[in-house]
Amino acid sequence: MKIKQNIANRIDHTLLHPTATREAIQHLCREAQSYQFQAVCVPPLYVARAHDILKKTPVKVCTVIGFPLGYQHTSVKALEAQKAMNDGANEIDIVMNLAFFKSGEYESVCNDLLPIVTIAQKQTVLTKVIIETSFLSEDEKVEACLIVQNSGADFIKTSTGFGGGGATVQDVKLLSKCLKGSPVKIKASGGIRTFKQAKAMIQAGASRIGTSAGVTIVQQERELSE
């Protein structure tokens, strides 16, 4: 798969550090506007601020729900998602309930996602489900793909970046194989800091890249194209 120039429109420019300041979020948004990233991914409390900055630009505002562990009650996640959408989020990344999943309660995992995905669909908000691949066996990753498909979500996302491991090419290839023929897309996230890594993820089947190193990745791409 040949990667066209301009990787920026595949990048979710991300700042989810626990000490992220208002000024840092503003800087992130300005970078996203300047480099024409697909979206910014910010903590829920900063969604309204990011929306105010980016509302007259093509850059979308993404936030995280149930982050980073995924074991909040479904009603709490749904409330968090609705608040984010009210504040201007165009996309939401939902952490799968890993506690249910590891208990083998796969139907409960799907039922946890369904209300949130339904709320988002009614408001044409894109949904991505974070499955935290570093915690899962290969068979569990396949099962997670089925759950995400059944939930009606738009994307499956590899990682939070806080789970002890990030995206790998091997995992993206596996997810891509599982999702062949499905409308569900893949977001690779966690530990992607170079253009070489991002390109490899896209070649493996990822449609989006979640990274805090978006500027570096685009600059490296430009250097290689000169």
Secondary structure, 3 states (H helix, E strand, C coil): CCCCCCHHHHEEEECCCCCCCHHHHHHHHHHHHHHCCCEEEECHHHHHHHHHHHCCCCCEEEEEECCCCCCCCHHHHHHHHHHHHHCCCCEEEEECCHHHHHCCCHHHHHHHHHHHHHHHHHCCCEEEEECCHHHCCHHHHHHHHHHHHHHCCCEEECCCCCCCCCCCHHHHHHHHHHCCCCCCEEEEECCCCCHHHHHHHHHHCCCEEEECCHHHHHHHHHHHHC
